[in-house]
Amino acid sequence: MISKKKLNILLVIPRYETYGDRGHYVMPLGILYVSSYLKHSQKANVLTINLNHKEGDEEDILSTIIHQSDIDIFAIGGLSGEYIDISRMVNLARRIKPSIKIIVGGGIMTADPEVTMQALPEVDYGVIGEGEITIVELVNALTKNQSVSYIKGVIFKEEGKLVRTPQRKEIVNLDELPFPDYEGFDYGTYLNENPDISDDGIKYSQVSVIGGRSCKYNCTFCFHPSGTTYRQRSLDSIFLEIDYLVSHYSISYIALREELFATDNKRVEDFCKRIEPYDFIWSIQLRIDSINQELVNLLKNTKCRYVFVGVESASNEVLRSMRKGINLAQIEKALNMLNEANLNSRSGVIFGDSAETFDTAIFSLEWFKKNRSCYRMFVDMIIAFPGSALYKRACQNGVISDPVQFLKDGCPIVNVSKMNTSEFLQLVRLIEDINQRHYKIADYSELEVVKSLH
């Protein structure tokens, strides 16, 4: 690489084709955090682009900015399910400028780094885990033409082989991180073009604020790219960001993206008092076993629009297998408390866990049909996303025989349950009929389904 005082790095949000209709997507805040941290470090000249809000051919747009700005590093991130979009961007960057260094981070790289590097052969460096500190150290090393082998949390190629460095420790104090780089990725345009539409047709300008990272629980279908230790931001930090957003954008709805919002009721009480003067509605995420009458009373009569909770199954056997740590009696008690307080709960039932039989699936499906109108629930099929316990079992037992191809195929639904192929496909069709859409499922024409993954 040509030695420069500062390298020019381009951070890209792809034009999402993964999610169907163009223009409808959830802003990926991870790359916004990385961009902001990198800009604050002043280790590189940082350029950003969100292709969802740029008209014209993707290659033409990227070619112009890469050549005119003499881009040295192309960086992108995302989730495993976004492989198609990420791969398209990586290949374009390599074609436009063969000498460019390509970095990929986010959940797709963290979940299964070796597999992702094989599925994205044009990538030079993968960032594993939280990316803020790692990318600054990586860019600094590239600027000085130094080895990156001492940098924790990266994977790279050396003499035709993949080299993975030791895991980086998680960022302890989240308050030290600068706010996401909203302006760098056309956030105002995003809010205008991606309204949240309520059941009664009202459009809301929805903003997401991340109040914490990771989760201390280990549900089998989950994977946490930000690490295994749950950390929360202080309310002071959260409200400073909220004030920033309110002063810069037209906000009518804030979604608190924090899986364990109610770690203690005192924090919830303080939050409710501090957010009461603001002229917008908000939503939170709760675990079923954190819901109690005191908590419900705190949330009652606030501007809390939705309470998102994880139900997942009506079968206690399946819930145990999922490592949810809850049972059906707790679920019904919690949902009833929310309902009686006129708090709009949103939850879902997902099918296909490794303990799922056709009988347990039908039991949960009937429970869903009975309660869907009062509890506002959806149904879905479990996906064995890379990094999750289900994925690891499926790979170990040959249900996912080729992890690289599985990623390239967009992580299709595979049968990790106790159902035979006929029962599994029958269940998929039932869920498809409810959701009025088709699922991408693996080809079972010649696959002998593993009966149990325990």
C-alpha positions as CSV (number, residue, x, y, z in Angstrom):
1,M,0.0,0.0,0.0
2,I,1.2,3.5,-0.8
3,S,2.4,5.2,2.4
4,K,0.4,8.3,3.3
5,K,0.1,10.6,6.3
6,K,-3.5,9.5,6.5
7,L,-5.3,6.9,4.6
8,N,-8.7,7.5,3.0
9,I,-11.4,5.1,4.2
10,L,-14.9,4.7,2.8
11,L,-17.6,3.3,5.1
12,V,-20.6,2.0,3.2
13,I,-24.2,1.0,3.9
14,P,-25.3,-1.1,0.9
15,R,-28.5,-0.6,-1.0
16,Y,-30.5,-3.3,0.6
17,E,-32.0,-5.9,-1.7
18,T,-32.2,-8.5,1.1
19,Y,-35.4,-6.9,2.6
20,G,-37.4,-6.7,-0.6
21,D,-38.9,-3.2,-1.4
22,R,-36.2,-0.7,-1.8
23,G,-36.3,2.1,0.7
24,H,-37.6,0.0,3.6
25,Y,-34.9,-1.1,6.0
26,V,-33.7,-0.6,9.6
27,M,-30.7,1.7,9.9
28,P,-27.7,-0.4,11.0
29,L,-26.4,1.6,14.0
30,G,-23.2,-0.5,14.3
31,I,-21.4,1.1,11.3
32,L,-22.6,4.5,12.5
33,Y,-20.8,3.9,15.8
34,V,-17.7,2.7,14.0
35,S,-17.7,5.7,11.7
36,S,-18.1,8.1,14.6
37,Y,-15.3,6.5,16.7
38,L,-13.0,6.4,13.7
39,K,-13.6,10.1,12.9
40,H,-12.9,11.1,16.5
41,S,-9.6,9.2,16.4
42,Q,-8.4,11.3,13.5
43,K,-6.4,8.3,12.3
44,A,-7.8,8.5,8.8
45,N,-9.8,10.6,6.4
46,V,-13.3,9.1,6.8
47,L,-15.8,9.2,4.0
48,T,-19.3,7.7,4.3
49,I,-22.1,6.7,2.0
50,N,-25.6,5.2,2.4
51,L,-26.5,3.8,-1.0
52,N,-30.2,3.5,0.0
53,H,-30.6,7.2,-0.6
54,K,-28.5,7.6,-3.7
55,E,-30.0,7.4,-7.2
56,G,-28.1,5.7,-10.0
57,D,-26.1,2.7,-10.7
58,E,-24.2,1.4,-7.6
59,E,-21.0,0.7,-9.4
60,D,-21.0,4.1,-11.0
61,I,-21.6,5.8,-7.6
62,L,-18.9,3.8,-5.9
63,S,-16.4,4.2,-8.7
64,T,-16.8,8.0,-8.7
65,I,-16.1,8.3,-5.0
66,I,-13.4,5.7,-4.8
67,H,-11.4,7.3,-7.7
68,Q,-12.1,10.9,-7.0
69,S,-11.3,10.6,-3.3
70,D,-8.5,8.1,-3.8
71,I,-10.0,5.6,-1.4
72,D,-7.4,3.2,0.2
73,I,-9.8,1.2,2.4
74,F,-13.3,0.0,1.8
75,A,-15.3,-1.0,4.9
76,I,-18.7,-2.5,5.3
77,G,-20.6,-4.6,7.9
78,G,-23.9,-6.3,8.5
79,L,-25.6,-9.4,9.6
80,S,-25.3,-13.0,8.2
81,G,-28.7,-12.7,6.5
82,E,-27.4,-9.7,4.5
83,Y,-24.6,-11.7,2.8
84,I,-25.9,-11.0,-0.7
85,D,-25.8,-7.3,-0.2
86,I,-22.4,-7.3,1.5
87,S,-20.9,-9.6,-1.1
88,R,-22.2,-7.5,-4.0
89,M,-20.5,-4.4,-2.4
90,V,-17.2,-6.2,-1.8
91,N,-17.0,-7.5,-5.3
92,L,-17.8,-4.1,-6.8
93,A,-15.1,-2.4,-4.7
94,R,-12.5,-5.0,-5.8
95,R,-13.5,-4.6,-9.4
96,I,-13.4,-0.8,-9.3
97,K,-9.9,-0.7,-7.6
98,P,-8.1,-4.0,-7.4
99,S,-5.5,-2.6,-4.9
100,I,-8.1,-1.4,-2.4
101,K,-8.0,-3.0,1.1
102,I,-11.4,-4.4,2.1
103,I,-12.6,-4.7,5.7
104,V,-15.8,-6.4,6.8
105,G,-17.2,-6.4,10.3
106,G,-20.5,-6.8,12.1
107,G,-22.5,-9.9,13.0
108,I,-21.7,-11.7,9.7
109,M,-18.0,-11.7,10.5
110,T,-18.3,-12.2,14.3
111,A,-20.6,-15.2,14.1
112,D,-18.3,-17.5,12.1
113,P,-15.2,-15.6,11.0
114,E,-13.5,-18.5,9.0
115,V,-16.6,-19.3,7.1
116,T,-17.3,-15.7,6.3
117,M,-13.8,-15.1,5.0
118,Q,-14.2,-18.2,2.8
119,A,-17.6,-16.9,1.6
120,L,-16.1,-13.5,0.9
121,P,-12.8,-14.3,-0.7
122,E,-12.1,-10.6,-1.8
123,V,-12.0,-9.5,1.9
124,D,-8.6,-8.6,3.3
125,Y,-9.5,-8.2,7.0
126,G,-12.4,-9.2,9.2
127,V,-13.3,-7.4,12.4
128,I,-14.6,-9.7,15.1
129,G,-16.8,-8.3,17.8
130,E,-17.2,-4.7,18.7
131,G,-15.5,-2.7,15.9
132,E,-14.8,0.7,17.2
133,I,-11.4,0.2,18.8
134,T,-10.3,-2.6,16.5
135,I,-10.8,-0.6,13.3
136,V,-8.9,2.3,14.6
137,E,-5.9,0.1,15.5
138,L,-6.3,-1.7,12.1
139,V,-6.2,1.5,10.1
140,N,-3.3,2.8,12.1
141,A,-1.3,-0.4,11.3
142,L,-2.2,-0.2,7.6
143,T,-1.2,3.5,7.6
144,K,2.3,2.6,8.9
145,N,2.6,-0.6,6.8
146,Q,2.9,-2.6,10.1
147,S,1.8,-6.1,10.8
148,V,-1.8,-6.5,12.0
149,S,-1.1,-9.7,13.9
150,Y,-0.8,-7.9,17.2
151,I,-4.3,-6.4,16.9
152,K,-6.9,-8.3,18.8
153,G,-10.2,-9.2,17.2
154,V,-9.2,-9.5,13.6
155,I,-8.9,-12.3,11.0
156,F,-6.8,-11.9,7.8
157,K,-5.0,-13.9,5.2
158,E,-1.3,-14.6,5.3
159,E,0.5,-16.7,2.8
160,G,-2.8,-18.2,1.6
161,K,-4.0,-19.2,5.1
162,L,-6.4,-17.5,7.5
163,V,-4.9,-16.1,10.7
164,R,-7.2,-15.2,13.6
165,T,-5.9,-13.1,16.5
166,P,-7.0,-13.4,20.1
167,Q,-10.4,-12.1,21.1
168,R,-10.7,-8.5,22.1
169,K,-12.2,-7.6,25.5
170,E,-15.6,-6.0,25.4
171,I,-15.9,-2.2,25.8
172,V,-16.8,-1.8,29.5
173,N,-17.9,1.9,29.6
174,L,-20.3,2.5,26.8
175,D,-20.7,6.1,27.9
176,E,-17.2,6.8,26.5
177,L,-18.3,6.1,23.0
178,P,-19.3,9.1,20.8
179,F,-22.9,9.1,19.5
180,P,-23.5,7.4,16.2
181,D,-22.5,9.2,13.0
182,Y,-26.1,10.1,12.0
183,E,-25.2,12.8,9.6
184,G,-22.7,10.7,7.7
185,F,-25.4,8.2,6.6
186,D,-28.3,10.5,5.6
187,Y,-30.3,9.9,8.8
188,G,-32.7,12.7,8.1
189,T,-33.6,11.2,4.7
190,Y,-33.9,7.8,6.3
191,L,-36.4,9.0,8.8
192,N,-38.5,10.6,6.1
193,E,-38.5,7.6,3.9
194,N,-38.9,4.8,6.5
195,P,-41.8,5.8,8.7
196,D,-43.2,3.4,11.3
197,I,-46.9,2.9,10.5
198,S,-49.2,2.1,13.4
199,D,-52.2,-0.2,13.3
200,D,-54.5,2.7,12.7
201,G,-52.4,4.0,9.8
202,I,-50.5,6.8,11.6
203,K,-47.0,7.4,10.4
204,Y,-44.3,7.9,13.0
205,S,-40.7,9.1,12.5
206,Q,-39.0,6.3,14.4
207,V,-35.5,6.6,15.9
208,S,-33.6,3.7,17.5
209,V,-31.4,4.3,20.5
210,I,-29.1,1.6,21.8
211,G,-29.1,1.7,25.6
212,G,-27.1,-1.5,26.2
213,R,-25.1,-4.2,24.5
214,S,-25.2,-8.0,24.6
215,C,-27.3,-10.1,26.9
216,K,-26.6,-12.2,30.0
217,Y,-28.9,-15.0,28.8
218,N,-28.1,-17.7,26.2
219,C,-31.2,-18.6,24.2
220,T,-30.2,-21.2,21.6
221,F,-31.5,-19.2,18.6
222,C,-29.7,-16.0,19.6
223,F,-26.3,-14.7,18.8
224,H,-24.9,-11.5,20.3
225,P,-22.2,-9.9,18.1
226,S,-21.2,-7.3,20.7
227,G,-20.1,-10.0,23.2
228,T,-21.3,-12.1,26.1
229,T,-21.2,-9.5,28.9
230,Y,-24.3,-7.3,29.3
231,R,-23.5,-3.6,29.7
232,Q,-25.8,-0.6,30.0
233,R,-25.2,3.0,29.2
234,S,-26.1,5.5,31.9
235,L,-29.4,7.3,31.7
236,D,-27.4,10.6,31.4
237,S,-25.7,9.3,28.3
238,I,-28.9,8.0,26.8
239,F,-30.8,11.3,27.3
240,L,-27.9,13.4,26.0
241,E,-28.3,11.4,22.7
242,I,-32.0,11.8,22.8
243,D,-31.6,15.5,23.2
244,Y,-29.2,15.5,20.3
245,L,-31.7,13.6,18.1
246,V,-34.6,15.8,19.1
247,S,-32.6,19.0,18.3
248,H,-31.5,17.7,14.8
249,Y,-34.4,15.7,13.5
250,S,-38.2,15.5,13.6
251,I,-38.8,12.8,16.1
252,S,-42.2,11.2,17.0
253,Y,-41.1,7.8,18.2
254,I,-38.0,6.4,19.9
255,A,-37.3,2.7,20.2
256,L,-35.0,1.7,23.0
257,R,-32.9,-1.1,21.6
258,E,-31.8,-2.8,24.8
259,E,-32.7,-6.5,25.3
260,L,-32.8,-6.2,29.1
261,F,-34.2,-2.7,29.7
262,A,-35.7,-3.6,33.1
263,T,-32.6,-4.8,35.0
264,D,-34.1,-3.1,38.0
265,N,-37.3,-1.2,38.6
266,K,-35.5,1.9,40.0
267,R,-33.8,2.4,36.6
268,V,-37.2,2.1,34.9
269,E,-38.7,4.6,37.3
270,D,-36.0,7.1,36.7
271,F,-36.3,6.7,32.9
272,C,-40.1,7.2,33.0
273,K,-39.7,10.4,35.0
274,R,-37.0,11.8,32.7
275,I,-38.7,10.9,29.4
276,E,-42.2,12.2,30.5
277,P,-41.7,15.8,29.3
278,Y,-40.7,14.8,25.8
279,D,-43.3,15.0,23.0
280,F,-42.8,11.6,21.5
281,I,-43.9,8.0,22.1
282,W,-41.4,5.3,22.9
283,S,-41.0,1.5,23.2
284,I,-38.9,-0.9,25.2
285,Q,-37.9,-4.6,25.2
286,L,-38.5,-6.8,28.3
287,R,-37.9,-10.4,29.3
288,I,-41.0,-12.1,30.5
289,D,-39.5,-12.9,33.9
290,S,-38.7,-9.2,34.5
291,I,-42.4,-8.2,34.3
292,N,-44.0,-7.7,37.7
293,Q,-46.8,-5.5,39.0
294,E,-44.5,-2.8,40.2
295,L,-42.9,-2.5,36.8
296,V,-46.2,-2.5,35.0
297,N,-47.5,0.3,37.3
298,L,-44.4,2.4,36.4
299,L,-45.0,2.0,32.7
300,K,-48.8,2.5,33.0
301,N,-50.1,5.9,31.8
302,T,-46.7,6.8,30.2
303,K,-46.1,7.4,26.5
304,C,-44.8,3.9,26.1
305,R,-46.3,2.7,22.9
306,Y,-45.1,-0.8,22.7
307,V,-43.5,-3.3,25.1
308,F,-41.7,-6.0,23.1
309,V,-41.4,-9.3,24.9
310,G,-40.0,-12.7,24.0
311,V,-42.6,-15.5,24.2
312,E,-41.1,-17.9,21.6
313,S,-43.2,-21.0,22.4
314,A,-46.2,-22.2,24.4
315,S,-44.6,-25.6,25.0
316,N,-42.7,-25.8,28.3
317,E,-40.5,-28.5,26.9
318,V,-39.5,-26.3,23.9
319,L,-38.9,-23.3,26.2
320,R,-36.5,-25.4,28.3
321,S,-34.7,-26.6,25.2
322,M,-34.4,-22.9,24.1
323,R,-32.9,-22.1,27.5
324,K,-35.5,-19.3,27.9
325,G,-35.7,-19.7,31.6
326,I,-39.5,-19.1,31.6
327,N,-42.7,-21.2,31.3
328,L,-46.2,-20.8,29.9
329,A,-47.7,-19.8,33.2
330,Q,-45.2,-17.0,33.5
331,I,-45.9,-15.9,29.9
332,E,-49.6,-15.7,30.4
333,K,-49.3,-13.9,33.7
334,A,-47.0,-11.3,32.3
335,L,-49.0,-10.7,29.2
336,N,-52.2,-10.4,31.2
337,M,-50.6,-7.8,33.5
338,L,-49.5,-5.8,30.4
339,N,-53.0,-6.1,28.9
340,E,-54.8,-5.1,32.0
341,A,-52.7,-1.9,32.2
342,N,-53.4,-1.1,28.6
343,L,-49.8,-1.5,27.6
344,N,-49.5,-2.8,24.0
345,S,-47.3,-5.9,24.1
346,R,-45.7,-7.2,20.9
347,S,-44.4,-10.8,20.9
348,G,-43.9,-13.8,18.8
349,V,-44.0,-17.6,18.6
350,I,-41.2,-19.2,16.7
351,F,-41.3,-22.8,15.5
352,G,-38.7,-25.5,14.9
353,D,-36.5,-25.7,18.0
354,S,-34.4,-28.9,18.4
355,A,-37.0,-30.2,20.9
356,E,-39.9,-29.3,18.7
357,T,-42.2,-32.1,17.6
358,F,-45.3,-31.8,15.4
359,D,-47.5,-32.1,18.5
360,T,-45.6,-29.3,20.4
361,A,-45.8,-27.1,17.3
362,I,-49.5,-27.6,16.9
363,F,-50.0,-26.9,20.6
364,S,-48.2,-23.6,20.3
365,L,-50.0,-22.7,17.1
366,E,-53.4,-23.3,18.7
367,W,-52.3,-21.2,21.7
368,F,-51.2,-18.5,19.3
369,K,-54.6,-18.5,17.4
370,K,-56.5,-18.3,20.7
371,N,-54.5,-15.4,22.0
372,R,-53.3,-13.4,19.0
373,S,-56.0,-10.8,19.1
374,C,-55.5,-9.8,22.7
375,Y,-51.7,-10.2,22.9
376,R,-50.7,-8.9,19.4
377,M,-48.4,-11.7,18.4
378,F,-46.7,-13.0,15.2
379,V,-45.5,-16.4,14.2
380,D,-42.2,-17.3,12.4
381,M,-39.9,-20.2,11.8
382,I,-36.6,-20.5,13.6
383,I,-33.5,-19.7,11.6
384,A,-30.2,-21.3,12.6
385,F,-28.3,-18.1,12.2
386,P,-24.5,-18.4,12.4
387,G,-23.1,-18.1,15.9
388,S,-26.2,-19.4,17.6
389,A,-26.3,-22.7,19.5
390,L,-28.7,-24.1,16.9
391,Y,-26.3,-23.3,14.1
392,K,-23.4,-25.0,15.8
393,R,-25.5,-28.1,16.5
394,A,-26.7,-28.1,12.9
395,C,-23.2,-27.9,11.6
396,Q,-21.9,-30.6,14.0
397,N,-24.7,-33.0,13.0
398,G,-24.6,-32.4,9.3
399,V,-27.9,-30.7,8.9
400,I,-25.8,-27.8,7.6
401,S,-23.3,-29.8,5.6
402,D,-21.7,-26.8,4.0
403,P,-21.6,-23.7,6.2
404,V,-20.1,-21.5,3.4
405,Q,-22.8,-22.4,1.0
406,F,-25.4,-21.9,3.8
407,L,-24.2,-18.4,4.3
408,K,-24.2,-17.7,0.5
409,D,-27.7,-19.0,0.2
410,G,-28.9,-16.4,2.7
411,C,-29.3,-18.7,5.8
412,P,-32.3,-20.7,4.6
413,I,-34.5,-22.5,7.1
414,V,-33.2,-26.0,8.0
415,N,-34.9,-28.7,10.0
416,V,-33.1,-28.9,13.4
417,S,-36.2,-30.3,15.1
418,K,-37.5,-33.8,16.0
419,M,-40.0,-33.6,13.2
420,N,-39.5,-35.7,10.1
421,T,-39.3,-34.0,6.7
422,S,-43.0,-34.3,5.9
423,E,-44.0,-32.9,9.3
424,F,-41.5,-30.1,9.1
425,L,-42.6,-29.0,5.6
426,Q,-46.2,-29.2,6.6
427,L,-45.5,-26.9,9.5
428,V,-43.7,-24.5,7.3
429,R,-46.7,-24.3,5.0
430,L,-49.0,-23.6,7.9
431,I,-46.8,-20.7,9.0
432,E,-46.5,-19.4,5.4
433,D,-50.3,-19.4,5.1
434,I,-50.6,-17.3,8.3
435,N,-47.9,-14.8,7.2
436,Q,-48.9,-14.9,3.5
437,R,-45.3,-15.2,2.4
438,H,-42.9,-18.0,1.3
439,Y,-39.8,-19.0,3.2
440,K,-36.5,-19.8,1.8
441,I,-35.9,-23.4,3.0
442,A,-33.1,-25.9,2.4
443,D,-33.6,-28.5,-0.3
444,Y,-34.8,-31.7,1.5
445,S,-35.3,-33.8,-1.6
446,E,-32.3,-36.0,-0.7
447,L,-31.6,-35.0,2.9
448,E,-32.0,-37.4,5.7
449,V,-33.1,-35.2,8.6
450,V,-31.4,-35.7,11.9
451,K,-34.0,-36.8,14.5
452,S,-32.4,-35.1,17.4
453,L,-29.6,-32.6,18.0
454,H,-29.2,-33.1,21.8
